[in-house]
């Protein structure tokens, strides 16, 4: 990997949109965690697990965008 490819990879990995995606995913996970422990109801527990799953998927999407930025120019 030469210097220009490395610079392009760093620029791609440092895009603010990727980090905003991760931040939104973390906020969604926090809401799901709060709902999980706030009240004791079966439907609310199922809803909170669904919200946690969605937040986790969003966070993983952002992380994989960062990790894939080094392979995007090949």
Phi, psi and omega in degrees: 000120180274180187295322181292318178296320179297318180294319177296322179295318179294318178298320179293318181290336182263017178293132181298332181296327179293316181288331174293323176299316179295319180296319177296318178298321178293318178298318178297319177296322179295319177297316178297321178293319178298314179296328181296322185253357184284313185228167181242090177214142183298315182294327179287325176295317178295319178296319181294322176295322177295318179295318177299320179295316179298316178298320179295319179296319179296316179297316179297323177300316178295318180296318180291333174294320178293313181294327181279353183292333178285337180261357186287338183264001183274000000 
